[in-house]
Amino acid sequence: MTLKTRDIELKTFEPYYRKKVTAEILSGHVDLNAKIAIRKHLIDAPGEMDLVNLRVKEGSGSCFMSPRKVSFRF
């Protein structure tokens, strides 16, 4: 299966990135392309995510978001 999304507001994902990102993200959106497969009871979804028009509030804090390896078992 192929997943392709465009123009998803980044603030929608705040509960997921807020623990690692201490700088306040003011705006931006996410474009995502992924090819999803289930192999040996695991979701395999390689792809790319683009952060578009990312605006971060001035001041202290970090805005580094690193991809994580995620595994789901069925």
PQR file of N, CA, C, O and H, with PARSE charges and radii, in Angstrom:
ATOM      1  N   MET A   1       0.841  -1.148   0.000 -0.4000 1.5000
ATOM      2  CA  MET A   1       0.000   0.000   0.000 -0.0000 2.0000
ATOM      3  C   MET A   1       0.900   1.228   0.000  0.5500 1.7000
ATOM      4  O   MET A   1       1.985   1.203   0.581 -0.5500 1.4000
ATOM      5  N   THR A   2       0.463   2.284  -0.637 -0.4000 1.5000
ATOM      6  CA  THR A   2       1.201   3.542  -0.654 -0.0000 2.0000
ATOM      7  C   THR A   2       0.395   4.602   0.085  0.5500 1.7000
ATOM      8  O   THR A   2      -0.815   4.724  -0.106 -0.5500 1.4000
ATOM      9  H   THR A   2      -0.419   2.304  -1.109  0.4000 1.0000
ATOM     10  N   LEU A   3       1.076   5.362   0.927 -0.4000 1.5000
ATOM     11  CA  LEU A   3       0.445   6.465   1.666 -0.0000 2.0000
ATOM     12  C   LEU A   3       1.097   7.758   1.217  0.5500 1.7000
ATOM     13  O   LEU A   3       2.322   7.882   1.228 -0.5500 1.4000
ATOM     14  H   LEU A   3       2.059   5.263   1.082  0.4000 1.0000
ATOM     15  N   LYS A   4       0.274   8.724   0.822 -0.4000 1.5000
ATOM     16  CA  LYS A   4       0.782  10.024   0.405 -0.0000 2.0000
ATOM     17  C   LYS A   4      -0.126  11.090   1.008  0.5500 1.7000
ATOM     18  O   LYS A   4      -1.318  11.140   0.705 -0.5500 1.4000
ATOM     19  H   LYS A   4      -0.721   8.624   0.814  0.4000 1.0000
ATOM     20  N   THR A   5       0.436  11.937   1.856 -0.4000 1.5000
ATOM     21  CA  THR A   5      -0.347  13.016   2.459 -0.0000 2.0000
ATOM     22  C   THR A   5       0.323  14.343   2.153  0.5500 1.7000
ATOM     23  O   THR A   5       1.532  14.399   1.928 -0.5500 1.4000
ATOM     24  H   THR A   5       1.405  11.897   2.102  0.4000 1.0000
ATOM     25  N   ARG A   6      -0.454  15.397   2.144 -0.4000 1.5000
ATOM     26  CA  ARG A   6       0.055  16.739   1.876 -0.0000 2.0000
ATOM     27  C   ARG A   6      -0.634  17.730   2.799  0.5500 1.7000
ATOM     28  O   ARG A   6      -1.804  17.568   3.146 -0.5500 1.4000
ATOM     29  H   ARG A   6      -1.436  15.351   2.327  0.4000 1.0000
ATOM     30  N   ASP A   7       0.105  18.754   3.189 -0.4000 1.5000
ATOM     31  CA  ASP A   7      -0.426  19.914   3.911 -0.0000 2.0000
ATOM     32  C   ASP A   7      -1.105  19.583   5.239  0.5500 1.7000
ATOM     33  O   ASP A   7      -2.121  20.191   5.578 -0.5500 1.4000
ATOM     34  H   ASP A   7       1.055  18.886   2.907  0.4000 1.0000
ATOM     35  N   ILE A   8      -0.558  18.629   5.994 -0.4000 1.5000
ATOM     36  CA  ILE A   8      -1.078  18.349   7.326 -0.0000 2.0000
ATOM     37  C   ILE A   8      -0.411  19.335   8.291  0.5500 1.7000
ATOM     38  O   ILE A   8       0.816  19.410   8.351 -0.5500 1.4000
ATOM     39  H   ILE A   8       0.267  18.135   5.719  0.4000 1.0000
ATOM     40  N   GLU A   9      -1.211  20.085   9.037 -0.4000 1.5000
ATOM     41  CA  GLU A   9      -0.670  21.071   9.971 -0.0000 2.0000
ATOM     42  C   GLU A   9       0.204  20.396  11.014  0.5500 1.7000
ATOM     43  O   GLU A   9      -0.214  19.423  11.643 -0.5500 1.4000
ATOM     44  H   GLU A   9      -2.208  20.024   8.988  0.4000 1.0000
ATOM     45  N   LEU A  10       1.408  20.904  11.200 -0.4000 1.5000
ATOM     46  CA  LEU A  10       2.368  20.318  12.125 -0.0000 2.0000
ATOM     47  C   LEU A  10       1.875  20.356  13.570  0.5500 1.7000
ATOM     48  O   LEU A  10       2.173  19.445  14.342 -0.5500 1.4000
ATOM     49  H   LEU A  10       1.748  21.694  10.689  0.4000 1.0000
ATOM     50  N   LYS A  11       1.127  21.390  13.948 -0.4000 1.5000
ATOM     51  CA  LYS A  11       0.616  21.497  15.318 -0.0000 2.0000
ATOM     52  C   LYS A  11      -0.276  20.304  15.684  0.5500 1.7000
ATOM     53  O   LYS A  11      -0.429  19.994  16.865 -0.5500 1.4000
ATOM     54  H   LYS A  11       0.885  22.130  13.321  0.4000 1.0000
ATOM     55  N   THR A  12      -0.861  19.637  14.694 -0.4000 1.5000
ATOM     56  CA  THR A  12      -1.690  18.458  14.927 -0.0000 2.0000
ATOM     57  C   THR A  12      -0.897  17.360  15.625  0.5500 1.7000
ATOM     58  O   THR A  12      -1.451  16.601  16.421 -0.5500 1.4000
ATOM     59  H   THR A  12      -0.737  19.889  13.734  0.4000 1.0000
ATOM     60  N   PHE A  13       0.405  17.272  15.327 -0.4000 1.5000
ATOM     61  CA  PHE A  13       1.260  16.218  15.873 -0.0000 2.0000
ATOM     62  C   PHE A  13       1.958  16.610  17.166  0.5500 1.7000
ATOM     63  O   PHE A  13       2.788  15.849  17.664 -0.5500 1.4000
ATOM     64  H   PHE A  13       0.855  17.888  14.681  0.4000 1.0000
ATOM     65  N   GLU A  14       1.647  17.766  17.719 -0.4000 1.5000
ATOM     66  CA  GLU A  14       2.343  18.259  18.914 -0.0000 2.0000
ATOM     67  C   GLU A  14       2.405  17.252  20.060  0.5500 1.7000
ATOM     68  O   GLU A  14       3.462  17.134  20.680 -0.5500 1.4000
ATOM     69  H   GLU A  14       0.972  18.384  17.315  0.4000 1.0000
ATOM     70  N   PRO A  15       1.347  16.529  20.374 -0.5600 1.5000
ATOM     71  CA  PRO A  15       1.460  15.555  21.479  0.2800 2.0000
ATOM     72  C   PRO A  15       2.535  14.495  21.249  0.5500 1.7000
ATOM     73  O   PRO A  15       3.045  13.921  22.211 -0.5500 1.4000
ATOM     74  N   TYR A  16       2.886  14.228  20.003 -0.4000 1.5000
ATOM     75  CA  TYR A  16       3.864  13.186  19.685 -0.0000 2.0000
ATOM     76  C   TYR A  16       5.308  13.687  19.705  0.5500 1.7000
ATOM     77  O   TYR A  16       6.219  12.932  20.044 -0.5500 1.4000
ATOM     78  H   TYR A  16       2.472  14.694  19.221  0.4000 1.0000
ATOM     79  N   TYR A  17       5.524  14.950  19.345 -0.4000 1.5000
ATOM     80  CA  TYR A  17       6.895  15.461  19.321 -0.0000 2.0000
ATOM     81  C   TYR A  17       7.237  16.336  20.515  0.5500 1.7000
ATOM     82  O   TYR A  17       8.412  16.640  20.716 -0.5500 1.4000
ATOM     83  H   TYR A  17       4.784  15.563  19.070  0.4000 1.0000
ATOM     84  N   ARG A  18       6.291  16.744  21.293 -0.4000 1.5000
ATOM     85  CA  ARG A  18       6.512  17.723  22.361 -0.0000 2.0000
ATOM     86  C   ARG A  18       7.509  17.246  23.419  0.5500 1.7000
ATOM     87  O   ARG A  18       8.206  18.083  23.993 -0.5500 1.4000
ATOM     88  H   ARG A  18       5.336  16.497  21.130  0.4000 1.0000
ATOM     89  N   LYS A  19       7.609  15.972  23.700 -0.4000 1.5000
ATOM     90  CA  LYS A  19       8.528  15.480  24.723 -0.0000 2.0000
ATOM     91  C   LYS A  19       9.982  15.729  24.351  0.5500 1.7000
ATOM     92  O   LYS A  19      10.806  15.964  25.235 -0.5500 1.4000
ATOM     93  H   LYS A  19       7.042  15.292  23.234  0.4000 1.0000
ATOM     94  N   LYS A  20      10.320  15.682  23.058 -0.4000 1.5000
ATOM     95  CA  LYS A  20      11.702  15.846  22.606 -0.0000 2.0000
ATOM     96  C   LYS A  20      12.011  17.267  22.136  0.5500 1.7000
ATOM     97  O   LYS A  20      13.169  17.682  22.154 -0.5500 1.4000
ATOM     98  H   LYS A  20       9.651  15.491  22.340  0.4000 1.0000
ATOM     99  N   VAL A  21      11.001  18.009  21.719 -0.4000 1.5000
ATOM    100  CA  VAL A  21      11.202  19.358  21.182 -0.0000 2.0000
ATOM    101  C   VAL A  21      10.806  20.366  22.248  0.5500 1.7000
ATOM    102  O   VAL A  21       9.656  20.391  22.686 -0.5500 1.4000
ATOM    103  H   VAL A  21      10.059  17.672  21.704  0.4000 1.0000
ATOM    104  N   THR A  22      11.762  21.203  22.670 -0.4000 1.5000
ATOM    105  CA  THR A  22      11.445  22.171  23.718 -0.0000 2.0000
ATOM    106  C   THR A  22      11.121  23.550  23.152  0.5500 1.7000
ATOM    107  O   THR A  22      10.511  24.365  23.843 -0.5500 1.4000
ATOM    108  H   THR A  22      12.697  21.182  22.314  0.4000 1.0000
ATOM    109  N   ALA A  23      11.515  23.826  21.918 -0.4000 1.5000
ATOM    110  CA  ALA A  23      11.164  25.089  21.288 -0.0000 2.0000
ATOM    111  C   ALA A  23       9.719  25.008  20.806  0.5500 1.7000
ATOM    112  O   ALA A  23       9.251  23.947  20.392 -0.5500 1.4000
ATOM    113  H   ALA A  23      12.011  23.163  21.357  0.4000 1.0000
ATOM    114  N   GLU A  24       9.020  26.137  20.864 -0.4000 1.5000
ATOM    115  CA  GLU A  24       7.627  26.137  20.421 -0.0000 2.0000
ATOM    116  C   GLU A  24       7.556  26.263  18.903  0.5500 1.7000
ATOM    117  O   GLU A  24       8.099  27.205  18.327 -0.5500 1.4000
ATOM    118  H   GLU A  24       9.400  26.999  21.200  0.4000 1.0000
ATOM    119  N   ILE A  25       6.898  25.329  18.272 -0.4000 1.5000
ATOM    120  CA  ILE A  25       6.691  25.382  16.826 -0.0000 2.0000
ATOM    121  C   ILE A  25       5.428  26.195  16.578  0.5500 1.7000
ATOM    122  O   ILE A  25       4.344  25.848  17.047 -0.5500 1.4000
ATOM    123  H   ILE A  25       6.456  24.563  18.740  0.4000 1.0000
ATOM    124  N   LEU A  26       5.592  27.293  15.825 -0.4000 1.5000
ATOM    125  CA  LEU A  26       4.470  28.190  15.574 -0.0000 2.0000
ATOM    126  C   LEU A  26       3.602  27.720  14.412  0.5500 1.7000
ATOM    127  O   LEU A  26       2.374  27.768  14.487 -0.5500 1.4000
ATOM    128  H   LEU A  26       6.472  27.575  15.445  0.4000 1.0000
ATOM    129  N   SER A  27       4.241  27.270  13.346 -0.4000 1.5000
ATOM    130  CA  SER A  27       3.460  26.823  12.190 -0.0000 2.0000
ATOM    131  C   SER A  27       4.332  25.992  11.263  0.5500 1.7000
ATOM    132  O   SER A  27       5.542  25.868  11.454 -0.5500 1.4000
ATOM    133  H   SER A  27       5.238  27.232  13.285  0.4000 1.0000
ATOM    134  N   GLY A  28       3.698  25.441  10.281 -0.4000 1.5000
ATOM    135  CA  GLY A  28       4.350  24.595   9.293 -0.0000 2.0000
ATOM    136  C   GLY A  28       3.436  23.435   8.979  0.5500 1.7000
ATOM    137  O   GLY A  28       2.441  23.209   9.666 -0.5500 1.4000
ATOM    138  H   GLY A  28       2.715  25.542  10.126  0.4000 1.0000
ATOM    139  N   HIS A  29       3.776  22.709   7.947 -0.4000 1.5000
ATOM    140  CA  HIS A  29       2.989  21.524   7.633 -0.0000 2.0000
ATOM    141  C   HIS A  29       3.896  20.388   7.193  0.5500 1.7000
ATOM    142  O   HIS A  29       5.078  20.580   6.908 -0.5500 1.4000
ATOM    143  H   HIS A  29       4.585  22.893   7.389  0.4000 1.0000
ATOM    144  N   VAL A  30       3.312  19.206   7.146 -0.4000 1.5000
ATOM    145  CA  VAL A  30       4.041  17.976   6.866 -0.0000 2.0000
ATOM    146  C   VAL A  30       3.532  17.377   5.559  0.5500 1.7000
ATOM    147  O   VAL A  30       2.327  17.279   5.331 -0.5500 1.4000
ATOM    148  H   VAL A  30       2.351  19.050   7.377  0.4000 1.0000
ATOM    149  N   ASP A  31       4.473  16.980   4.707 -0.4000 1.5000
ATOM    150  CA  ASP A  31       4.168  16.165   3.535 -0.0000 2.0000
ATOM    151  C   ASP A  31       4.809  14.802   3.796  0.5500 1.7000
ATOM    152  O   ASP A  31       5.954  14.733   4.242 -0.5500 1.4000
ATOM    153  H   ASP A  31       5.453  17.060   4.892  0.4000 1.0000
ATOM    154  N   LEU A  32       4.090  13.737   3.527 -0.4000 1.5000
ATOM    155  CA  LEU A  32       4.575  12.395   3.839 -0.0000 2.0000
ATOM    156  C   LEU A  32       4.333  11.449   2.671  0.5500 1.7000
ATOM    157  O   LEU A  32       3.249  11.416   2.089 -0.5500 1.4000
ATOM    158  H   LEU A  32       3.160  13.793   3.165  0.4000 1.0000
ATOM    159  N   ASN A  33       5.365  10.683   2.344 -0.4000 1.5000
ATOM    160  CA  ASN A  33       5.263   9.604   1.362 -0.0000 2.0000
ATOM    161  C   ASN A  33       5.788   8.337   2.024  0.5500 1.7000
ATOM    162  O   ASN A  33       6.878   8.351   2.596 -0.5500 1.4000
ATOM    163  H   ASN A  33       6.245  10.710   2.817  0.4000 1.0000
ATOM    164  N   ALA A  34       5.048   7.262   1.958 -0.4000 1.5000
ATOM    165  CA  ALA A  34       5.508   6.003   2.548 -0.0000 2.0000
ATOM    166  C   ALA A  34       4.936   4.833   1.762  0.5500 1.7000
ATOM    167  O   ALA A  34       3.828   4.903   1.229 -0.5500 1.4000
ATOM    168  H   ALA A  34       4.162   7.251   1.493  0.4000 1.0000
ATOM    169  N   LYS A  35       5.706   3.764   1.701 -0.4000 1.5000
ATOM    170  CA  LYS A  35       5.236   2.505   1.130 -0.0000 2.0000
ATOM    171  C   LYS A  35       5.082   1.543   2.293  0.5500 1.7000
ATOM    172  O   LYS A  35       6.062   1.187   2.947 -0.5500 1.4000
ATOM    173  H   LYS A  35       6.606   3.707   2.134  0.4000 1.0000
ATOM    174  N   ILE A  36       3.867   1.129   2.549 -0.4000 1.5000
ATOM    175  CA  ILE A  36       3.551   0.357   3.745 -0.0000 2.0000
ATOM    176  C   ILE A  36       3.360  -1.114   3.383  0.5500 1.7000
ATOM    177  O   ILE A  36       2.639  -1.455   2.445 -0.5500 1.4000
ATOM    178  H   ILE A  36       3.071   1.419   2.018  0.4000 1.0000
ATOM    179  N   ALA A  37       4.024  -1.972   4.151 -0.4000 1.5000
ATOM    180  CA  ALA A  37       3.870  -3.422   3.981 -0.0000 2.0000
ATOM    181  C   ALA A  37       3.895  -4.056   5.361  0.5500 1.7000
ATOM    182  O   ALA A  37       4.457  -3.497   6.304 -0.5500 1.4000
ATOM    183  H   ALA A  37       4.609  -1.695   4.913  0.4000 1.0000
ATOM    184  N   ILE A  38       3.283  -5.222   5.470 -0.4000 1.5000
ATOM    185  CA  ILE A  38       3.348  -5.996   6.711 -0.0000 2.0000
ATOM    186  C   ILE A  38       4.185  -7.228   6.426  0.5500 1.7000
ATOM    187  O   ILE A  38       3.855  -8.043   5.564 -0.5500 1.4000
ATOM    188  H   ILE A  38       2.826  -5.676   4.705  0.4000 1.0000
ATOM    189  N   ARG A  39       5.284  -7.346   7.176 -0.4000 1.5000
ATOM    190  CA  ARG A  39       6.208  -8.461   7.002 -0.0000 2.0000
ATOM    191  C   ARG A  39       6.495  -9.081   8.352  0.5500 1.7000
ATOM    192  O   ARG A  39       6.912  -8.394   9.284 -0.5500 1.4000
ATOM    193  H   ARG A  39       5.552  -6.684   7.876  0.4000 1.0000
ATOM    194  N   LYS A  40       6.272 -10.377   8.457 -0.4000 1.5000
ATOM    195  CA  LYS A  40       6.537 -11.101   9.700 -0.0000 2.0000
ATOM    196  C   LYS A  40       5.877 -10.404  10.901  0.5500 1.7000
ATOM    197  O   LYS A  40       6.500 -10.230  11.948 -0.5500 1.4000
ATOM    198  H   LYS A  40       5.932 -10.936   7.700  0.4000 1.0000
ATOM    199  N   HIS A  41       4.636 -10.019  10.736 -0.4000 1.5000
ATOM    200  CA  HIS A  41       3.823  -9.401  11.783 -0.0000 2.0000
ATOM    201  C   HIS A  41       4.317  -8.013  12.200  0.5500 1.7000
ATOM    202  O   HIS A  41       3.955  -7.532  13.274 -0.5500 1.4000
ATOM    203  H   HIS A  41       4.129 -10.160   9.886  0.4000 1.0000
ATOM    204  N   LEU A  42       5.129  -7.368  11.379 -0.4000 1.5000
ATOM    205  CA  LEU A  42       5.605  -6.012  11.646 -0.0000 2.0000
ATOM    206  C   LEU A  42       5.231  -5.092  10.494  0.5500 1.7000
ATOM    207  O   LEU A  42       5.250  -5.501   9.333 -0.5500 1.4000
ATOM    208  H   LEU A  42       5.423  -7.758  10.507  0.4000 1.0000
ATOM    209  N   ILE A  43       4.891  -3.851  10.818 -0.4000 1.5000
ATOM    210  CA  ILE A  43       4.633  -2.858   9.788 -0.0000 2.0000
ATOM    211  C   ILE A  43       5.975  -2.323   9.309  0.5500 1.7000
ATOM    212  O   ILE A  43       6.779  -1.846  10.110 -0.5500 1.4000
ATOM    213  H   ILE A  43       4.875  -3.519  11.761  0.4000 1.0000
ATOM    214  N   ASP A  44       6.217  -2.401   8.017 -0.4000 1.5000
ATOM    215  CA  ASP A  44       7.421  -1.854   7.405 -0.0000 2.0000
ATOM    216  C   ASP A  44       6.958  -0.688   6.535  0.5500 1.7000
ATOM    217  O   ASP A  44       6.244  -0.897   5.553 -0.5500 1.4000
ATOM    218  H   ASP A  44       5.564  -2.789   7.366  0.4000 1.0000
ATOM    219  N   ALA A  45       7.358   0.546   6.885 -0.4000 1.5000
ATOM    220  CA  ALA A  45       6.863   1.720   6.172 -0.0000 2.0000
ATOM    221  C   ALA A  45       7.982   2.716   5.890  0.5500 1.7000
ATOM    222  O   ALA A  45       7.990   3.811   6.453 -0.5500 1.4000
ATOM    223  H   ALA A  45       7.937   0.716   7.682  0.4000 1.0000
ATOM    224  N   PRO A  46       8.926   2.348   5.025 -0.5600 1.5000
ATOM    225  CA  PRO A  46       9.962   3.315   4.673  0.2800 2.0000
ATOM    226  C   PRO A  46       9.360   4.451   3.864  0.5500 1.7000
ATOM    227  O   PRO A  46       8.406   4.252   3.111 -0.5500 1.4000
ATOM    228  N   GLY A  47       9.916   5.628   4.021 -0.4000 1.5000
ATOM    229  CA  GLY A  47       9.403   6.762   3.272 -0.0000 2.0000
ATOM    230  C   GLY A  47      10.148   8.021   3.635  0.5500 1.7000
ATOM    231  O   GLY A  47      11.246   7.977   4.191 -0.5500 1.4000
ATOM    232  H   GLY A  47      10.691   5.789   4.633  0.4000 1.0000
ATOM    233  N   GLU A  48       9.541   9.136   3.315 -0.4000 1.5000
ATOM    234  CA  GLU A  48      10.149  10.421   3.657 -0.0000 2.0000
ATOM    235  C   GLU A  48       9.091  11.387   4.154  0.5500 1.7000
ATOM    236  O   GLU A  48       7.933  11.349   3.738 -0.5500 1.4000
ATOM    237  H   GLU A  48       8.650   9.172   2.863  0.4000 1.0000
ATOM    238  N   MET A  49       9.524  12.249   5.051 -0.4000 1.5000
ATOM    239  CA  MET A  49       8.650  13.266   5.619 -0.0000 2.0000
ATOM    240  C   MET A  49       9.326  14.611   5.414  0.5500 1.7000
ATOM    241  O   MET A  49      10.484  14.791   5.791 -0.5500 1.4000
ATOM    242  H   MET A  49      10.465  12.280   5.389  0.4000 1.0000
ATOM    243  N   ASP A  50       8.611  15.556   4.818 -0.4000 1.5000
ATOM    244  CA  ASP A  50       9.125  16.902   4.603 -0.0000 2.0000
ATOM    245  C   ASP A  50       8.400  17.866   5.522  0.5500 1.7000
ATOM    246  O   ASP A  50       7.170  17.876   5.579 -0.5500 1.4000
ATOM    247  H   ASP A  50       7.670  15.411   4.511  0.4000 1.0000
ATOM    248  N   LEU A  51       9.170  18.683   6.249 -0.4000 1.5000
ATOM    249  CA  LEU A  51       8.606  19.759   7.053 -0.0000 2.0000
ATOM    250  C   LEU A  51       8.655  21.010   6.186  0.5500 1.7000
ATOM    251  O   LEU A  51       9.735  21.443   5.784 -0.5500 1.4000
ATOM    252  H   LEU A  51      10.169  18.675   6.204  0.4000 1.0000
ATOM    253  N   VAL A  52       7.501  21.593   5.897 -0.4000 1.5000
ATOM    254  CA  VAL A  52       7.398  22.700   4.953 -0.0000 2.0000
ATOM    255  C   VAL A  52       6.987  23.969   5.697  0.5500 1.7000
ATOM    256  O   VAL A  52       6.049  23.957   6.494 -0.5500 1.4000
ATOM    257  H   VAL A  52       6.624  21.241   6.224  0.4000 1.0000
ATOM    258  N   ASN A  53       7.702  25.067   5.426 -0.4000 1.5000
ATOM    259  CA  ASN A  53       7.421  26.375   6.038 -0.0000 2.0000
ATOM    260  C   ASN A  53       7.434  26.305   7.564  0.5500 1.7000
ATOM    261  O   ASN A  53       6.572  26.884   8.225 -0.5500 1.4000
ATOM    262  H   ASN A  53       8.465  25.077   4.779  0.4000 1.0000
ATOM    263  N   LEU A  54       8.400  25.606   8.111 -0.4000 1.5000
ATOM    264  CA  LEU A  54       8.518  25.454   9.561 -0.0000 2.0000
ATOM    265  C   LEU A  54       8.893  26.787  10.195  0.5500 1.7000
ATOM    266  O   LEU A  54       9.894  27.392   9.812 -0.5500 1.4000
ATOM    267  H   LEU A  54       9.100  25.135   7.574  0.4000 1.0000
ATOM    268  N   ARG A  55       8.107  27.250  11.153 -0.4000 1.5000
ATOM    269  CA  ARG A  55       8.383  28.478  11.907 -0.0000 2.0000
ATOM    270  C   ARG A  55       8.464  28.130  13.379  0.5500 1.7000
ATOM    271  O   ARG A  55       7.549  27.526  13.937 -0.5500 1.4000
ATOM    272  H   ARG A  55       7.293  26.758  11.464  0.4000 1.0000
ATOM    273  N   VAL A  56       9.583  28.521  14.014 -0.4000 1.5000
ATOM    274  CA  VAL A  56       9.843  28.228  15.416 -0.0000 2.0000
ATOM    275  C   VAL A  56       9.903  29.539  16.182  0.5500 1.7000
ATOM    276  O   VAL A  56      10.496  30.510  15.712 -0.5500 1.4000
ATOM    277  H   VAL A  56      10.327  29.012  13.561  0.4000 1.0000
ATOM    278  N   LYS A  57       9.292  29.568  17.361 -0.4000 1.5000
ATOM    279  CA  LYS A  57       9.301  30.768  18.194 -0.0000 2.0000
ATOM    280  C   LYS A  57      10.727  31.087  18.614  0.5500 1.7000
ATOM    281  O   LYS A  57      11.489  30.192  18.983 -0.5500 1.4000
ATOM    282  H   LYS A  57       8.810  28.779  17.743  0.4000 1.0000
ATOM    283  N   GLU A  58      11.086  32.370  18.557 -0.4000 1.5000
ATOM    284  CA  GLU A  58      12.421  32.796  18.963 -0.0000 2.0000
ATOM    285  C   GLU A  58      12.611  32.584  20.460  0.5500 1.7000
ATOM    286  O   GLU A  58      11.659  32.656  21.237 -0.5500 1.4000
ATOM    287  H   GLU A  58      10.468  33.096  18.257  0.4000 1.0000
ATOM    288  N   GLY A  59      13.848  32.325  20.848 -0.4000 1.5000
ATOM    289  CA  GLY A  59      14.163  32.115  22.257 -0.0000 2.0000
ATOM    290  C   GLY A  59      14.921  30.819  22.436  0.5500 1.7000
ATOM    291  O   GLY A  59      15.428  30.242  21.474 -0.5500 1.4000
ATOM    292  H   GLY A  59      14.621  32.266  20.217  0.4000 1.0000
ATOM    293  N   SER A  60      14.993  30.371  23.669 -0.4000 1.5000
ATOM    294  CA  SER A  60      15.745  29.151  23.942 -0.0000 2.0000
ATOM    295  C   SER A  60      14.902  27.916  23.655  0.5500 1.7000
ATOM    296  O   SER A  60      13.678  27.981  23.536 -0.5500 1.4000
ATOM    297  H   SER A  60      14.581  30.841  24.450  0.4000 1.0000
ATOM    298  N   GLY A  61      15.589  26.810  23.549 -0.4000 1.5000
ATOM    299  CA  GLY A  61      14.909  25.541  23.311 -0.0000 2.0000
ATOM    300  C   GLY A  61      15.501  24.837  22.120  0.5500 1.7000
ATOM    301  O   GLY A  61      16.204  25.435  21.306 -0.5500 1.4000
ATOM    302  H   GLY A  61      16.582  26.758  23.646  0.4000 1.0000
ATOM    303  N   SER A  62      15.211  23.574  22.030 -0.4000 1.5000
ATOM    304  CA  SER A  62      15.720  22.794  20.909 -0.0000 2.0000
ATOM    305  C   SER A  62      14.575  22.412  19.994  0.5500 1.7000
ATOM    306  O   SER A  62      13.440  22.225  20.431 -0.5500 1.4000
ATOM    307  H   SER A  62      14.640  23.088  22.691  0.4000 1.0000
ATOM    308  N   CYS A  63      14.895  22.301  18.716 -0.4000 1.5000
ATOM    309  CA  CYS A  63      13.880  21.930  17.731 -0.0000 2.0000
ATOM    310  C   CYS A  63      14.376  20.770  16.890  0.5500 1.7000
ATOM    311  O   CYS A  63      13.981  20.636  15.732 -0.5500 1.4000
ATOM    312  H   CYS A  63      15.817  22.453  18.361  0.4000 1.0000
ATOM    313  N   PHE A  64      15.219  19.945  17.441 -0.4000 1.5000
ATOM    314  CA  PHE A  64      15.738  18.812  16.692 -0.0000 2.0000
ATOM    315  C   PHE A  64      14.781  17.647  16.823  0.5500 1.7000
ATOM    316  O   PHE A  64      14.484  17.203  17.932 -0.5500 1.4000
ATOM    317  H   PHE A  64      15.540  20.054  18.382  0.4000 1.0000
ATOM    318  N   MET A  65      14.299  17.150  15.702 -0.4000 1.5000
ATOM    319  CA  MET A  65      13.421  15.981  15.708 -0.0000 2.0000
ATOM    320  C   MET A  65      14.137  14.876  14.966  0.5500 1.7000
ATOM    321  O   MET A  65      14.474  15.031  13.792 -0.5500 1.4000
ATOM    322  H   MET A  65      14.541  17.510  14.801  0.4000 1.0000
ATOM    323  N   SER A  66      14.370  13.776  15.627 -0.4000 1.5000
ATOM    324  CA  SER A  66      15.064  12.676  14.972 -0.0000 2.0000
ATOM    325  C   SER A  66      14.101  11.518  14.741  0.5500 1.7000
ATOM    326  O   SER A  66      13.255  11.227  15.586 -0.5500 1.4000
ATOM    327  H   SER A  66      14.097  13.650  16.581  0.4000 1.0000
ATOM    328  N   PRO A  67      14.235  10.861  13.593 -0.5600 1.5000
ATOM    329  CA  PRO A  67      13.361   9.710  13.354  0.2800 2.0000
ATOM    330  C   PRO A  67      13.685   8.581  14.320  0.5500 1.7000
ATOM    331  O   PRO A  67      14.832   8.410  14.734 -0.5500 1.4000
ATOM    332  N   ARG A  68      12.690   7.836  14.662 -0.4000 1.5000
ATOM    333  CA  ARG A  68      12.868   6.694  15.557 -0.0000 2.0000
ATOM    334  C   ARG A  68      12.425   5.438  14.843  0.5500 1.7000
ATOM    335  O   ARG A  68      11.556   5.470  13.971 -0.5500 1.4000
ATOM    336  H   ARG A  68      11.759   7.975  14.325  0.4000 1.0000
ATOM    337  N   LYS A  69      13.027   4.344  15.220 -0.4000 1.5000
ATOM    338  CA  LYS A  69      12.578   3.068  14.686 -0.0000 2.0000
ATOM    339  C   LYS A  69      11.386   2.631  15.518  0.5500 1.7000
ATOM    340  O   LYS A  69      11.464   2.565  16.745 -0.5500 1.4000
ATOM    341  H   LYS A  69      13.732   4.318  15.928  0.4000 1.0000
ATOM    342  N   VAL A  70      10.307   2.339  14.859 -0.4000 1.5000
ATOM    343  CA  VAL A  70       9.069   1.966  15.551 -0.0000 2.0000
ATOM    344  C   VAL A  70       8.638   0.599  15.048  0.5500 1.7000
ATOM    345  O   VAL A  70       8.656   0.348  13.843 -0.5500 1.4000
ATOM    346  H   VAL A  70      10.244   2.393  13.862  0.4000 1.0000
ATOM    347  N   SER A  71       8.258  -0.272  15.939 -0.4000 1.5000
ATOM    348  CA  SER A  71       7.785  -1.601  15.569 -0.0000 2.0000
ATOM    349  C   SER A  71       6.410  -1.852  16.191  0.5500 1.7000
ATOM    350  O   SER A  71       6.160  -1.511  17.348 -0.5500 1.4000
ATOM    351  H   SER A  71       8.243  -0.068  16.918  0.4000 1.0000
ATOM    352  N   PHE A  72       5.538  -2.449  15.404 -0.4000 1.5000
ATOM    353  CA  PHE A  72       4.228  -2.844  15.895 -0.0000 2.0000
ATOM    354  C   PHE A  72       4.082  -4.342  15.672  0.5500 1.7000
ATOM    355  O   PHE A  72       4.458  -4.843  14.612 -0.5500 1.4000
ATOM    356  H   PHE A  72       5.741  -2.726  14.465  0.4000 1.0000
ATOM    357  N   ARG A  73       3.550  -5.060  16.638 -0.4000 1.5000
ATOM    358  CA  ARG A  73       3.295  -6.480  16.470 -0.0000 2.0000
ATOM    359  C   ARG A  73       1.792  -6.714  16.401  0.5500 1.7000
ATOM    360  O   ARG A  73       1.019  -6.073  17.113 -0.5500 1.4000
ATOM    361  H   ARG A  73       3.245  -4.654  17.499  0.4000 1.0000
ATOM    362  N   PHE A  74       1.387  -7.641  15.535 -0.4000 1.5000
ATOM    363  CA  PHE A  74      -0.027  -8.007  15.411 -0.0000 2.0000
ATOM    364  C   PHE A  74      -0.215  -9.413  15.897  0.5500 1.7000
ATOM    365  O   PHE A  74      -1.333  -9.928  15.882 -0.5500 1.4000
ATOM    366  H   PHE A  74       2.015  -8.161  14.957  0.4000 1.0000
TER
END
